Amino acid sequence: MHALIQGIIFGVLTGGVLALMASGQTLIFGVMKVVNLAQGAMVILAAYLSYTLFTKFGIDPFLAIPITTAAMFVIGVAVQAVFLRPLRREDSAQLSLLVTFAVALLIEGVMSVVWKTDLRAINTSYANKSWTLFGYQVTLVGLAAFTLSIVLLAVLYAILRFTGFGRAVRATVQNPASARLLGVDTQRVSAFGFGLGAATAGAAGAVYGLLFPFNAGSHYDLISKLLSVVVLGGMGSIGGAVLAAIIISTSSAVVASTINPTWAEFTFFIILLAVLLVRPQGMFGATERGSL
C-alpha cells in the first residue's frame, strides 16, 4: 500500500508537466488540424536551453521559463510560417505529419551537434530535496513543477476564453470558413496558435531536466506519450488532455513502484487501447469539429 500511494503522488506531480506539454499539442491540433510530431523535440530543445542557461549563466530553471517560452514561441511561429503554411489546404492534414516529423529530425540533428548525445540532467542545489508527509516523500522539484504547470494551464485557459485572440482561436476551431468571412485572419491565428502550443513545450521543457535525464533522442519516447495523451483525452480537448496526462502518468508510476519499472512504459498504451475500444473518440472527444 505504501508503494502504491507513493507512486500515485509521484505520478500526479509529474503528470502536471505532461499535461502542460499535451495541452500545446492539443491546441495545435484544434486550430490547424495538425498532429505536431515535433512537440517532443521542442520540449527537449527547451530542456537543453534551460540546461545551458543554468550551467553557463547560473540562471535557475524556473527563472529561465520566460526565456525558453519566448524562444519556443518564436520557433513555433517560424515553423508554421515556413513549413506548414505553404502546404496545399486539401493535403495539409496528411502532409503535416511528414513535415513535423522532418522538423523533429532537424531539431534532433541540431541538438546532437550542439550538445552531443550524452545524457544530461539539470542538477540544482535543491534537486534532491523532499519533505516527508505522513511517511510519504514529496519532492520539492515535483511539487514546484506541478504548481507551475497548473498556473500556466490556467493562464492558457484564460487566454483562450477571455481574450480577442482566444475568441479568434475558438472561431477558427469551430468553423474556419465562417471565421474568415467574419474578418478573422485565420493564417495569423494559425501561426500564433502554433507558437502558443510550442510555448507550452518551452515552459515544460525548462523544468524537464530537473525531473528526468535527457539527450537528443529523448523526444521519441516523449512524443509517443504526448500522442497517447491527446488521443486518450479526445483530439482537440484541452481539458481531456490534462485529465489523460494525469491518468497516464499516475498509472505508469504506480506500475513502476508496485510491479516492475520495465512494464511502466507499456501502461499508457494498454490504457489507451482499453479506452478507445469503448470510446473511439477518446474521453472528451467531440464527433464534430471544435471541442476546445
N, C-alpha and C positions, 0 to 999 in steps of 0.2 A: 504493500500500500504506500509506503514511503517513496519508493522509486516511481510509482505511478503519479503521485501528486507532484513530486519534483519535476517529472517530465512534463506535466501539464503547465507548471509555472514557466519552465524554460520555453516551451512551445508557444505559449501566449505572448511572452515578451519578444521573442524573435519573429513571431507572426505579424506583429505590427509593422516591422520593417518590410517584410514580404508583401504586406497589404499596400504599403506606400508604393513599392515598385509596380505591383499589379494594377493599381489604380491608374497610373500613367499609361500602361498597356491598354487598359480598357477604354480610357479616354480617347486614345488614338484610334482605336477600332470604331468607337461610337461616332467620331467626327468624320473619319475618312474611309471607314470600312477596310482599313489596312491592318493586317496582323504583323506587328513590328517585330521581326525576328532579331533585330539589333538592340532591343531593350536590355537584354542581359549584358551585352558587350558595353553598352553605355553605363550600366551600373559599375562594371569592373573598371572602366576608364575613369569614372569619378572616384572610385576607391584608390586608384593609382595617383590621381591628382591630390587627393587628401593625404595619401602616404608621403608624397613629395613635399607638400606644404608643411607637414609635420616634421619630417626628417631634415629638410633643408632650411626651413624658415621658423621652425618651432611653433607653428600655428596649430592649436588644438583641433582635432577633427570636428568637434561640434561647432567651433568658431569658423571652421572652413566651409560650413554648409552654404552660406550665401555665395561664396566664390564658386564652388562646384555646381551649385544650382544655376547660377547665371551662365557659367561656361557651357553646361549641357543644354540650356535653353537655346543659346546661340547655335550650338551644333545641331540641335533638333530642327530649328528653323532652316538652317542651311541644307540639311539632308532632305527635308521636304521640298525645298525650292529647287535644288539641283538634281535630285534623283527621282523624286516621286511626281512632282508637278508636270514634267514633260510627258508622262505616260498617258496614252490614249484612255479616255474615260471608260470606254467599254471593256478595256482589257486591264484596267488598273488593279482590280481586286486580285487577279491571278499573278500579274507581273510584279506586284509589290512584294509578294513573298520572296521572289528571286532577288529583287533589288535590295530589300532589307537584309536578306541573308548575305548578299555580297558586301553590304555596308558593315555587317558584323565581322566578316572576314577581314575587311580593310582595317577596321579598328583593332582587331586581334593582331594583325601584322604590325601595325604601328606600335602597339604596346609591347610586342615581342622584341622589336628593335630598340625601343627606348629603354624599357625596364627589364629586358631579358625574360626568361621563362621560369626563374626561380620563384618558389613560394614566398610571398611577402605577408606581413601582418603589421598592424599599427599597434605598437606596444607603448602605451602611455603609463604614467605612474599609477593611474587608477584602474588599469585594465583588468587586474585580478581582484579588485576589491568587491566584497559582498557583505550582505547582512544575513543573519540567521533569525528567522521569524518562525516561532513555533516548531523549530527543528528543521526548517527548510531553508535552502540557500536562495537568496535573491541577489543577483549580481547588479552592481551599480551601472555597468555599461548597458546591460539588458533593459533595466528599468528606464534609464535615460533615453535609450533608443526607442523604446516603446512609447514613452511620453511624447517624444519629439514627433514620432510618426502620427500619433493621434492628433496633435496640434496641427501638423501640416495637412492631414486629411481634412480637418475641419476648415482650414483656410481654403483648400481646393473646393470643398463643398460650397463655401460662401462665395467664392469667385463664380462658380457655375450657376448659383441660384440668385445672387443679388447684384450682379454687375451687368452692364450692357454687353460686355464680351460674352458672359455666361449665357445671356439670352440669345445672342447670335449663335453660340455653340449649340444650344438646345434646338434652335430653329433649324440649323444645318443638319443635326442628327435626325430630326423628325421628318423633314421634307426639304432637301437641298434645292429643288427646283422652285418651290414656293418661297424659300428664303431669298433666293436670287431675285425673284420678282418683287420682293418687299425691300430690296435695296441692300441686302446683306452681301458683303464681299466674301463669298464662300472660299475663295482662294486664300485670302488673308486669314480667315478663320481657321482654315486647314493648316496653314503654316504655323500660326500661333498655338493651335491645338496640339500639333505635333511637338512644338517646342515645349509646351507645358508638360506634355507626357514625358519628354526627355528630362525636363527639370526635376520631376519626381525621382527619376533614376539618379540624378545628380545628388539630390538630398539624401536618398537612401545609401548611395554609394559612398558618401562621405564618412559614414559610420560603419559601413560593411566590413572594413578591415579590422575594426575593433572586435567584431563578433566571429569572423571566420578568416582563416588564411586563404589567400587567393593568388592566382597567376593569370597570365593572358588567356589561358584556355578555360578558365572557370565559368565563362559565360555559357558554355554548352549545358552544364548541369542546371545553371540558373534559369535559362530560357525555358527549359523543359518544365520546371516548377511554375514559372510565370504563366506559361500557356495552360497548364493544368488548372491553375487558379482561375484564370479568365474564363475557361470553358466551364469549369465546375460552378462558378458563381453565376454564369449567364453572360453570353457575349454582349458587351455594351452596358452592363450593370455595374457601376462602381461600388454600390452597397453590397452587391453579391460577391464582388471580388474581395472586398475587405473580409467578409464572413468566411469565404472559402479559404483565404490565406490563413486565417486563424485556425480553421479546422485542419487544413493540411499540415501546417507547421506543428500544431499540438499533437496530432496523431503520429507524425514521424518521430517527434521527441519521446512520446510515450513508448512506442515500439523500441526505440533505441535504448531507453533506460530500463525497460522491463523484459524485453525478449533478446534482441540482438541488433547492434548498430548496422549490421550488414543488410538487414531486412528493412531498415527505416526508409531507404531511398525508393523502395518499391511501394511503400504505403500509399503515397498520393495517387499513384496510377490505379491501385485497387479501388480506392475511394472514388476516383473519377469514373472508372468503368461501372461501378455499382450504381452511382447516381444517374449516369447517362442512360443506363438500361431502363431506369424507371422514368426519368425526365430528360429526354434528349436535349432540350434547350437549356439545361442547367437549372440551378436552384431558383434563380430570379430572372432567367432569360425571357425575353419577350418574343412572341411569334411574329411581330411586326417590327419595322424599323423604329429605333429610338427608345431606349429604356434608361437613359441617364437620369 
